Every structure is written in C-alpha cells, then in structure tokens.
Amino acid sequence: MVKIGEEPMLWHIMDLYSRAAHHEFILCVGHLSWSIKEYFLNFRAQRSDLQISTGEPTIVRFLSVPPTSSWDVTIAETGADTMTAGRLRRVAKYLDDDNFMLTYGDGVSDVDLNGLLAFHQAHGKMITMTGVIPPARFGELAVVGEQVVEMSEKPQQTNRYINGGFMVVRRAFIDAFIATDSDDIMLEREPFSAAAEAGEMMLYRHDGYWQCMDTMRDWELLNRLWKTGAAPWRSAPTWGNGR
C-alpha cells in the first residue's frame, strides 16, 4: 500500500493488468489486511461525486463513474504469517480457469502480459516466469533454451535472469507441487524448484523495464519517474520485447 504518486503500488500493478484487458483479481492478504479492504470498500466513493441523504443515512447515490477500469476484486484472508505457497493453496478455491496469472505486490514493469500469456499457452508447461536481469542481490534462474532448470536463491554475482514476478501458472500446479499443509513453505523454494527439476517451468524473457520497491531508494526512484511523467509501466507497453 506504499504510494507511488497518489495511488498505492497495488493500484499500479492492477492498472497494468487492466490495460491488458485482465480485470479479475484475487488478493492474498494477511498482515494489515484491513487497510487493503478499506481501500477497495472506499474505492468508488473516493473517486466519485456523491449525493447523500442525511435524513436517510443508508442512501448514497454515486453521480459519476470513477476514471478507472472496472475491476472484480476478491480479497482473501490467507493468514498474517502464511508463506507464499500456503497463500496460493488457500486461494485455490477461487481459481476458476485452467491457467491464471500470478504476481507479487512490490514490482512494476512494461512487460507484455498478453504476450506472456500466449507464450505460456503455447508451450503447455505448468509455469511461465518472466525473466529480467537486475542487480546481483536477487535469486537467479538458470535457463537452457526456454526452460528453467535451476534456481539459486541468493547468488553473490549475476549475469543471468531472475524471476521478475510476472508469472502464468496452470491450476494443476497447485495440486501437483503444493501440499495442503504448506503454510510454512515459500513458493519460490520447494514448489518452484521441484517444478523446474520436473521440466515444468519455462522462461519468458523480458528486456524492457522492471523495477521492484524494496528500499527507500527504490521508492524515491519510482515516485520521481511517476511525477515527471516518465514512468515506463504507465506508458504504452513495449509489445514484443519479450519472447
């Protein structure tokens, strides 16, 4: 919920998907979940003209349409201390399609999301990761052709791709690689490593913009780009720069 400009990081990520015509979202919430619920409960009211009848306090009329896409948002309480694999397992009941898009809440990009989805559907494996090459402080993906064959959590130096956080996953992956008692398991370790070893993970290379927000320096950079109108994730996506 840390803001870039006037909106939280979450809005920027959802807006990226919305501009690629993806409007249904499931949010895995836990710690301070009420702040996210409150944001969406007040989402329309904050952006609209209102007419309120003070004599009938339950009557509120929205007189304008918010200048944003219409989203269907499921907010799922997945536990304050649950790890990422457990969160995905807990929201499996809300996943209706054979494939779904999965991302974290701390990064923005100009990745071609529909190109990513098409690539995933074409190869038929369980997982597609978007690969980017940032500084060396992130875990690496070792790739042969388009297949991820190894994950290294925290390398000392890098000249290889890392998981940029924009993924497409087959629903079957959850039952195949995430146990029911998975609340203490990180998705990025045992489940993803097992999928890679089984040959079920592919890489979609993205050579465009990607930036996470882990530090104050990251926050300052993203806000500076946004305020100067130079935010790559808000401009038209660079279609075709991934494969």
Secondary structure, 3 states (H helix, E strand, C coil): CCEECCEEHHHHHHHHHHHCCCCEEEEEECCCHHHHHHHHHCHHHHHCCEEECCCCCCCEEECCCCCCCCCEEEEEECCCCCCHHHHHHHCHHHCCCCEEEECCCCEEECCCHHHHHHHHHHHCCCEEEEEECCCCCCCEEEEECCEEEEEECCCCCCCCEEEEEEEEEECHHHHHHCCCCCCCCCCCCHHHHHHHHCCCEEEEEECCCEEECCCHHHHHHHHHHHHCCCCCCCCCCCCCCEC
